């Protein structure tokens, strides 16, 4: 059986990722906890794909976060220095940042789908689908609400999952 601490790490990690939409510094901590827990799940179920896909998702989320930080810095610089950047530049940056987050979401979805398969817990698959739909609609900003709900759902699922 998967250790209770592993489920706890995954649940808290997912919850911190959800709260990271409001407090961005929590996202990194949450993702680290989640990836460590997914490594334990992968080892327990002898399914390396769970961890490998989570790592790829983590890397793309980091690229998205780095891009967000750079874009925020440039925006603040433009405000304080009264520099007028071309708005198309910011739109392109936002597009590429959204793309990184979407790619990260796709890899996390694959990881959660595989976890759903081995644990027989369909909520992982359903929540990861909501996460993907949210990722697709981030560019329209409504996706953030769906992503928030998906991470909360994943957190609850981790807390309640019964490992065989």
C-alpha positions as a printed NumPy array, in Angstrom:
array([[  0.   ,   0.   ,   0.   ],
       [  1.194,   3.532,  -0.758],
       [  2.31 ,   5.316,   2.385],
       [ -0.089,   7.8  ,   3.956],
       [  2.69 ,  10.399,   3.87 ],
       [  2.942,  10.015,   0.091],
       [ -0.773,  10.681,  -0.293],
       [ -0.438,  13.602,   2.123],
       [  2.456,  15.126,   0.108],
       [  0.488,  14.786,  -3.109],
       [ -2.668,  16.245,  -1.572],
       [ -0.889,  19.184,   0.038],
       [  1.196,  19.721,  -3.089],
       [ -1.916,  19.869,  -5.28 ],
       [ -3.592,  22.23 ,  -2.82 ],
       [ -0.552,  24.528,  -2.839],
       [ -0.547,  24.543,  -6.649],
       [ -4.206,  25.621,  -6.545],
       [ -3.426,  28.348,  -4.007],
       [ -0.464,  29.308,  -6.176],
       [ -2.93 ,  30.864,  -8.603],
       [ -3.554,  33.427,  -5.859],
       [ -0.114,  33.349,  -4.205],
       [  2.418,  32.368,  -6.927],
       [  5.303,  31.503,  -4.594],
       [  3.29 ,  28.521,  -3.293],
       [  3.186,  26.898,  -6.73 ],
       [  6.845,  25.856,  -6.733],
       [  6.608,  24.305,  -3.266],
       [  3.418,  22.502,  -4.248],
       [  4.86 ,  21.185,  -7.499],
       [  7.958,  19.871,  -5.742],
       [  5.835,  18.041,  -3.148],
       [  3.582,  16.683,  -5.875],
       [  6.426,  15.44 ,  -8.075],
       [  8.125,  13.758,  -5.108],
       [  4.864,  12.028,  -4.24 ],
       [  4.299,  10.975,  -7.842],
       [  7.782,   9.45 ,  -7.798],
       [  6.67 ,   7.34 ,  -4.813],
       [  3.463,   6.341,  -6.619],
       [  5.472,   5.423,  -9.726],
       [  7.858,   3.294,  -7.674],
       [  5.038,   1.587,  -5.805],
       [  3.088,   0.733,  -8.958],
       [  6.263,   0.064, -10.968],
       [  5.112,   2.512, -13.634],
       [  7.929,   4.897, -14.548],
       [  5.633,   6.829, -16.911],
       [  3.759,   8.419, -13.967],
       [  6.931,  10.127, -12.779],
       [  8.453,  10.842, -16.199],
       [  5.364,  12.705, -17.411],
       [  5.133,  14.622, -14.122],
       [  8.762,  15.758, -14.485],
       [  8.084,  17.028, -18.008],
       [  4.993,  18.859, -16.733],
       [  7.069,  20.36 , -13.927],
       [  9.751,  21.597, -16.354],
       [  7.206,  23.258, -18.658],
       [  5.489,  24.874, -15.657],
       [  8.889,  26.251, -14.612],
       [  9.434,  27.711, -18.089],
       [  5.987,  29.289, -17.892],
       [  6.702,  30.695, -14.444],
       [ 10.064,  32.083, -15.575],
       [  8.382,  33.682, -18.581],
       [  5.691,  35.151, -16.325],
       [  8.339,  36.621, -14.054],
       [ 10.246,  38.156, -16.956],
       [  7.072,  39.556, -18.48 ],
       [  6.027,  41.025, -15.123],
       [  9.459,  42.611, -14.708],
       [  9.327,  44.134, -18.202],
       [  5.809,  45.412, -17.565],
       [  6.859,  47.075, -14.295],
       [  9.942,  48.491, -15.983],
       [  7.771,  49.932, -18.726],
       [  5.441,  51.506, -16.153],
       [  8.146,  53.06 , -13.992],
       [ 10.371,  54.175, -16.842],
       [  7.421,  55.327, -18.914],
       [  8.623,  53.14 , -21.744],
       [  5.977,  52.184, -24.199],
       [  6.373,  48.65 , -25.33 ],
       [  4.401,  47.545, -28.296],
       [  1.329,  45.731, -26.997],
       [  1.837,  43.028, -29.63 ],
       [  5.091,  42.117, -27.833],
       [  3.193,  41.559, -24.586],
       [  0.485,  39.577, -26.358],
       [  3.116,  37.328, -27.964],
       [  4.832,  36.817, -24.625],
       [  1.503,  35.95 , -22.983],
       [  0.797,  33.504, -25.806],
       [  4.131,  31.7  , -25.345],
       [  3.761,  31.643, -21.557],
       [  0.281,  30.152, -21.996],
       [  1.773,  27.586, -24.366],
       [  4.355,  26.508, -21.759],
       [  1.635,  26.131, -19.13 ],
       [ -0.531,  24.196, -21.58 ],
       [  2.325,  21.801, -22.405],
       [  2.96 ,  21.326, -18.688],
       [ -0.718,  20.612, -18.175],
       [ -0.729,  18.046, -20.982],
       [  2.146,  16.135, -19.389],
       [  0.565,  16.294, -15.928],
       [ -2.683,  15.018, -17.473],
       [ -0.858,  12.023, -18.928],
       [  0.696,  11.36 , -15.518],
       [ -2.653,  11.626, -13.705],
       [ -4.387,   9.459, -16.323],
       [ -1.797,   6.748, -15.764],
       [ -2.221,   7.133, -12.009],
       [ -5.995,   6.754, -12.484],
       [ -5.356,   3.541, -14.394],
       [ -3.163,   1.936, -11.738],
       [ -5.162,   3.133,  -8.703],
       [ -8.566,   2.55 , -10.341],
       [ -9.526,   6.039,  -9.131],
       [-11.412,   7.733, -11.964],
       [-11.369,  11.122, -10.237],
       [ -7.721,  11.546, -11.286],
       [ -8.75 ,  11.237, -14.913],
       [-11.78 ,  13.523, -14.564],
       [ -9.854,  16.223, -12.671],
       [ -6.964,  16.073, -15.129],
       [ -9.408,  16.547, -18.004],
       [-10.757,  19.667, -16.276],
       [ -7.144,  20.784, -15.806],
       [ -6.52 ,  20.371, -19.542],
       [ -9.699,  22.246, -20.488],
       [ -8.644,  25.029, -18.133],
       [ -5.207,  25.053, -19.73 ],
       [ -6.789,  25.453, -23.146],
       [ -8.829,  28.426, -21.954],
       [ -6.072,  30.21 , -19.997],
       [ -5.534,  32.499, -22.945],
       [ -9.128,  33.681, -22.382],
       [ -8.472,  33.955, -18.61 ],
       [-11.574,  31.874, -17.727],
       [ -9.28 ,  28.858, -17.676],
       [ -7.74 ,  29.957, -14.401],
       [-10.977,  29.199, -12.544],
       [-11.165,  25.734, -14.125],
       [ -7.519,  25.086, -13.256],
       [ -8.118,  26.165,  -9.655],
       [-11.087,  23.786,  -9.363],
       [ -9.112,  20.951, -11.002],
       [ -6.175,  21.262,  -8.58 ],
       [ -8.547,  21.324,  -5.596],
       [-10.284,  18.227,  -7.004],
       [ -6.926,  16.505,  -7.459],
       [ -5.962,  17.4  ,  -3.9  ],
       [ -9.15 ,  15.881,  -2.508],
       [ -8.652,  12.799,  -4.667],
       [ -5.124,  12.295,  -3.329],
       [ -6.353,  12.595,   0.245],
       [ -9.115,  10.021,  -0.359],
       [ -7.403,   7.58 ,  -2.749],
       [ -7.151,   3.967,  -1.688],
       [ -3.983,   2.439,  -2.992],
       [ -4.183,  -1.25 ,  -3.787]])
